[in-house]
Amino acid sequence: MSRSDKMTRRQFLILVILFSIGSSILFIPSAAARDVKQGAWIPIVAGIGTGLLIVLLLMRVAHRYPDLTYVEISRRLLGKWMGTIVSVVSFTACYLLGSSTLVYYMGNFMITQVMRTTPEYMIHIMFTLIVVVGLLLGLKTLALTAEVLFPVVVVLFAALIVFVSPKIQPEHFQPVFEAGILPILKGVFSYMSYTSFPLVFFLMIYPSEVQGGTKASGAFLLGSIVGGMFLLTVTAACVGVLGAEQTARQFYPSYALAKRINIANFITRIEVIVAAFWIIALYFKTVIYFYASVKGMAQLLKLDDERVLVIPLGLLMVPLSLFTYPSSAYQLQWDEKVWPVYSITIGLLFPLLLVAAGAFRKKIKP
């Protein structure tokens, strides 16, 4: 791939930030408040720091083989069969539990909060169509689009925080550390399950499709930090304005937060700003999941052009997204108890396995 076909380091940084925000900005505040109550910000601070260790682990895997993707590295270090099994598990989970569930989140949010009379399947079809078109246009085009839209995300997010700041009540953050260490650890794990561990799928992009290759490591680290700061800020705002108990009860606490905006009875009902920047972030997270799935499957099938899989997998993603969760209660249970197991397996255990395999091969190499 020529230099002009690769995304810049700034574009890669923006993609990491948007991926980290993704669906997390609507769910992390309530999950953290359920676990740690008024100290909901504590596991996010700890999660940002711990997440950097995950990024460093991923970079160690990638930097040893900078011209290879996650699939190719797995097959080289673990052998054809074991590497294929690891890749299939990873990208089946990425496609089935990543892409399709994000499409479900989009549909569920839109029909419950914004467009209540619109059939859910229409939201799924339209959102999937945009994802498919984006991938057909290419990763470079998507990176340029992210670069253009990122200032919009920043402005909308800043507007939300500025408008709700007068309603923050400091007593909602007291007492600190009341929940104890175990709930904090659970909150850290929850944060990492949705924000840090899934960064493993960037190994289908980094460093081979980023200008400067491994020199873009700073962008990877910074993107993880900045994305975490977005989540930390909105969580603190939710707890400060809504209180820990109400934040924990809300399905979409940041959206409920935006409904509290009322400036002199003139600036009101502008919660659409949350919907706008969340949709942008969710779109790019879905694109990364879907791109990693498509490219991973294409490499496993030894296809020269991964784009031949985009439309078939896109068509399959719509019915999958409609049947992913039978109900919202099932979704909550799955997201809390099942997804973290998949996430830590793919985002931590498999990379550790690759590092161990690489060290073993290096040791026995004559």
LUMMI-122073 format. One record per residue (C-alpha): residue in one letter; x, y, z. Coordinates in steps of 0.05 Angstrom, whole numbers, padded with zeros to 5 digits, always signed. Example, Ala and Ser with C-alpha at 12.3 -4.5 7.8 and 13.67 -1.06 7.14 Angstrom:
REM LUMMI-122073
A+00246-00090+00156 S+00273-00021+00143 
***
This chain:
REM LUMMI-122073
M+00000+00000+00000 S+00028+00068-00020 R+00036+00124+00029 S-00021+00164-00003 D-00069+00106+00008 K-00055+00103+00082 M-00089+00145+00136 T-00049+00198+00171 R-00030+00193+00244 R-00081+00247+00261 Q-00136+00209+00226 F-00116+00146+00263 L-00117+00185+00329 I-00188+00209+00314 L-00212+00139+00297 V-00185+00112+00363 I-00220+00168+00401 L-00287+00157+00366 F-00281+00082+00374 S-00268+00091+00449 I-00329+00136+00456 G-00374+00094+00411 S-00431+00062+00449 S-00396+00071+00515 I-00417+00143+00525 L-00490+00121+00534 F-00477+00059+00577 I-00414+00071+00618 P-00444+00125+00664 S-00502+00080+00686 A-00458+00018+00693 A-00406+00057+00735 A-00461+00088+00778 R-00492+00020+00792 D-00425-00007+00815 V-00393+00051+00851 K-00452+00099+00862 Q-00428+00172+00872 G-00356+00150+00860 A-00373+00129+00788 W-00315+00171+00763 I-00263+00130+00801 P-00265+00065+00759 I-00262+00107+00696 V-00199+00142+00719 A-00169+00075+00738 G-00194+00044+00673 I-00160+00098+00631 G-00093+00083+00664 T-00102+00008+00660 G-00125+00014+00588 L-00058+00043+00570 L-00026-00023+00591 I-00072-00059+00541 V-00051-00011+00486 L+00022-00023+00503 L+00009-00098+00499 L-00024-00091+00431 M+00033-00047+00406 R+00083-00100+00428 V+00046-00151+00386 A+00040-00105+00326 H+00111-00076+00327 R+00144-00143+00322 Y+00109-00155+00255 P+00092-00085+00229 D+00072-00108+00159 L+00024-00161+00184 T-00047-00158+00210 Y-00074-00192+00272 V-00096-00253+00231 E-00029-00260+00197 I+00009-00252+00263 S-00035-00304+00296 R-00022-00355+00241 R+00052-00341+00239 L+00063-00347+00315 L+00012-00401+00332 G+00015-00442+00269 K-00036-00451+00214 W-00089-00488+00254 M-00084-00455+00322 G-00076-00387+00290 T-00137-00399+00248 I-00178-00419+00309 V-00157-00357+00347 S-00174-00314+00286 V-00241-00346+00274 V-00262-00338+00347 S-00239-00266+00346 F-00273-00244+00282 T-00335-00285+00292 A-00343-00249+00358 C-00324-00183+00325 Y-00378-00192+00271 L-00433-00226+00311 L-00423-00192+00379 G-00392-00127+00355 S-00421-00102+00290 S-00491-00131+00296 T-00500-00109+00369 L-00479-00038+00352 V-00531-00036+00298 Y-00581-00061+00350 Y-00560-00005+00398 M-00572+00046+00343 G-00641+00019+00328 N-00661+00012+00401 F-00638+00082+00418 M-00673+00114+00358 I-00740+00079+00367 T-00743+00089+00443 Q-00716+00160+00447 V-00720+00197+00381 M-00764+00165+00327 R-00814+00125+00366 T-00862+00109+00309 T-00808+00086+00260 P-00802+00011+00250 E-00738-00014+00282 Y-00717-00054+00221 M-00717+00009+00179 I-00666+00041+00226 H-00623-00022+00222 I-00627-00023+00146 M-00609+00050+00138 F-00552+00048+00188 T-00523-00016+00158 L-00529+00014+00088 I-00486+00074+00109 V-00435+00027+00141 V-00432-00016+00078 V-00425+00045+00032 G-00370+00072+00075 L-00329+00008+00071 L-00340+00003-00004 L-00310+00073-00010 G-00249+00051+00028 L-00215+00060+00095 K-00179+00123+00072 T-00245+00157+00055 L-00274+00137+00123 A-00212+00165+00158 L-00221+00231+00120 T-00294+00233+00139 A-00277+00222+00212 E-00227+00279+00209 V-00281+00325+00182 L-00335+00304+00232 F-00291+00303+00294 P-00295+00379+00306 V-00371+00371+00304 V-00366+00318+00359 V-00322+00363+00401 V-00367+00424+00394 L-00431+00386+00410 F-00398+00352+00469 A-00371+00418+00495 A-00440+00449+00487 L-00471+00394+00529 I-00421+00401+00586 V-00425+00477+00586 F-00501+00478+00587 V-00509+00427+00643 S-00451+00453+00687 P-00495+00502+00726 K-00538+00444+00749 I-00481+00403+00778 Q-00489+00392+00853 P-00423+00377+00890 E-00459+00338+00944 H-00477+00285+00892 F-00404+00263+00893 Q-00402+00252+00968 P-00381+00210+01005 V-00322+00187+00963 F-00299+00114+00964 E-00363+00092+00999 A-00373+00031+00954 G-00307-00004+00971 I-00253-00035+00929 L-00290-00093+00898 P-00344-00051+00864 I-00289-00005+00838 L-00252-00064+00808 K-00317-00088+00776 G-00327-00018+00748 V-00257-00018+00719 F-00269-00085+00686 S-00335-00061+00657 Y-00301+00001+00629 M-00245-00039+00598 S-00293-00090+00568 Y-00325-00036+00525 T-00268+00012+00515 S-00199-00019+00523 F-00203-00093+00504 P-00239-00081+00437 L-00180-00039+00415 V-00148-00105+00393 F-00187-00099+00328 F-00144-00039+00309 L-00089-00090+00296 M-00124-00102+00230 I-00106-00029+00214 Y-00046-00010+00256 P+00010-00003+00237 S+00004-00029+00166 E-00048+00022+00142 V-00023+00083+00180 Q+00029+00131+00154 G+00093+00124+00194 G+00075+00054+00215 T+00099+00041+00286 K+00115+00115+00294 A+00040+00125+00303 S+00043+00090+00371 G+00035+00158+00405 A-00031+00168+00369 F-00055+00100+00393 L-00039+00117+00465 L-00065+00188+00462 G-00130+00166+00428 S-00144+00117+00485 I-00132+00172+00537 V-00174+00225+00502 G-00232+00177+00490 G-00229+00159+00563 M-00231+00232+00582 F-00295+00241+00542 L-00327+00184+00582 L-00300+00210+00648 T-00328+00279+00636 V-00397+00256+00616 T-00400+00206+00674 A-00382+00261+00724 A-00434+00307+00693 C-00488+00253+00697 V-00473+00239+00771 G-00466+00313+00787 V-00532+00332+00756 L-00576+00270+00761 G-00547+00238+00823 A-00518+00168+00828 E-00584+00132+00838 Q-00619+00164+00779 T-00558+00155+00735 A-00557+00081+00752 R-00631+00074+00736 Q-00628+00108+00668 F-00618+00065+00607 Y-00587+00125+00569 P-00563+00171+00625 S-00525+00220+00581 Y-00588+00230+00539 A-00628+00241+00603 L-00575+00291+00624 A-00584+00331+00560 K-00659+00336+00574 R-00642+00376+00637 I-00614+00433+00595 N-00656+00496+00606 I-00624+00564+00597 A-00673+00619+00615 N-00730+00578+00587 F-00701+00594+00518 I-00649+00540+00505 T-00687+00476+00521 R-00700+00406+00492 I-00634+00403+00456 E-00618+00331+00475 V-00611+00319+00401 I-00539+00343+00409 V-00525+00280+00449 A-00559+00238+00396 A-00518+00272+00341 F-00448+00262+00370 W-00466+00193+00396 I-00490+00171+00326 I-00425+00197+00296 A-00382+00160+00347 L-00424+00096+00342 Y-00419+00097+00266 F-00343+00097+00266 K-00340+00043+00320 T-00387+00000+00278 V-00344+00013+00217 I-00280-00009+00252 Y-00314-00072+00278 F-00343-00088+00209 Y-00278-00071+00172 A-00238-00116+00219 S-00289-00172+00209 V-00289-00166+00134 K-00213-00161+00127 G-00201-00217+00177 M-00249-00264+00141 A-00220-00245+00074 Q-00150-00263+00098 L-00174-00329+00127 L-00208-00345+00061 K-00147-00320+00022 L-00186-00269-00019 D-00148-00215-00056 D-00201-00162-00046 E-00239-00160+00020 R-00292-00115-00010 V-00326-00175-00043 L-00350-00194+00028 V-00377-00126+00047 I-00446-00131+00015 P-00460-00205+00034 L-00439-00193+00106 G-00476-00127+00107 L-00540-00162+00084 L-00531-00214+00138 M-00518-00162+00192 V-00589-00133+00188 P-00626-00197+00209 L-00572-00213+00260 S-00581-00145+00292 L-00656-00155+00296 F-00649-00221+00334 T-00587-00206+00375 Y-00626-00189+00438 P-00697-00215+00451 S-00709-00159+00501 S-00677-00101+00537 A-00672-00143+00601 Y-00635-00197+00563 Q-00589-00144+00534 L-00571-00118+00603 Q-00555-00187+00628 W-00514-00205+00567 D-00475-00139+00567 E-00460-00145+00641 K-00442-00220+00646 V-00426-00249+00578 W-00394-00195+00535 P-00339-00181+00586 V-00317-00254+00581 Y-00312-00250+00506 S-00279-00182+00510 I-00223-00201+00558 T-00210-00266+00520 I-00201-00231+00453 G-00171-00166+00478 L-00124-00192+00532 L-00115-00267+00534 F-00103-00276+00459 P-00052-00219+00454 L-00016-00248+00515 L-00016-00315+00480 L+00016-00283+00419 V+00069-00248+00461 A+00085-00314+00496 A+00088-00351+00430 G+00133-00298+00400 A+00180-00301+00461 F+00182-00377+00457 R+00198-00378+00383 K+00252-00326+00394 K+00283-00368+00450 I+00285-00433+00410 K+00308-00399+00346 P+00380-00422+00332 
***
